[in-house]
């Protein structure tokens, strides 16, 4: 159960950091949580992170880097990578919407400030949604539901995230101007690959 809880927390963290700019509350959470900082080794050693006050750190370093990586230079949407015309599918034909609907996952576009449902932050949030449901099934002792949810998680990883996110994340590592986004991309890349391996083992495939 601890492992499932950790997986849910990691998906939530990655989703939050890759979906929107940080605010002061989230920055403080990162700074004050040793468990989170262990995932971000380069950030931990970065002088501005330890010396610059939070407001300035956000406005002059971290948030401009987020804009650069998510809006200006790179495209964090699945359909950009998977469609031949490299267009982002913003309507109901987006390939992720059927799975979202099937498992009661609603995208709040206004809160997320994204143009399509296949943004990397939303896809990671959906994985969090599934793993949180798996955790609930574990707590209820429902082994059948746990297996079904693990199968759905594996399906979503293989049909969606693993088809394109590694390429986007490698580009983020290359383009990042701050250690936060370098570390987040590195962590996300490693985690989605290892989580898929974990699910394969759990399901005895």
Secondary structure, 3 states (H helix, E strand, C coil): CHHHHHHHHHHHHHHHHHHCCCCHHHHHHHHHCHHHHHHCHHHHHCHHHHHCCHHHHHHHHHHHHHHHHHHHCCCCEHHHHHCCCCCCCCCCCCCCHHHHHHCCCCCCHHHHCCCCCCEHHHHHHHHHHHHHHHHHHHHCCCHHHHHHHHHHHHHHHHHHHHHHHHHHHHHHHHHCCCHHHHHHHHHHHHHHHHHHHHHHHHCCC
